[in-house]
Amino acid sequence: MAALQLDVWRTVYVSFLPPQVLEQLDQDSARQSWERAVAASGDAHLLVATESGAVVGFGVAVGAEIATLLVAPRWSRRGHG
């Protein structure tokens, strides 16, 4: 999840976030954040999109609300979102 999240952010958010923010994104920190989030999930659900055995996107739902929905750019427009 962390690698996919950083890939999406570095590609999709390049026009929204300053370069220094994108450069500071760290996969180990993102992985640790995911581990903490999953451990404390409570009412959250992680949904994973796959294609040909590869994780290509994910969504996080909290209660009835979609909190996050990310699909790797190279896998967009294939019905994963």
C-alpha positions, 0 to 999 in steps of 0.5 A: 500500500505504501509504495502504491500510495507514494507512486500515486502521490508523486504522479498525480499530485505533482501539480498540487504539492510543492516539489520539496513535499514530494521529494520528502515522501518516504516509503518506510514512513508511509509503511509505518503509518499504514501499519499503525492505521491498520492496527487501529482500524476500528470501523475502517475497511481496506479494499484492494484492487488487483489486476493480473495478481498485482495491487493496482489500487486501494480504497479505505472506507470508514463507516459509510464514507469513502475516505481514500481512493487511489489507483496507480496512474498506469492502471486508470480507466480500467474500472478499478476506481 
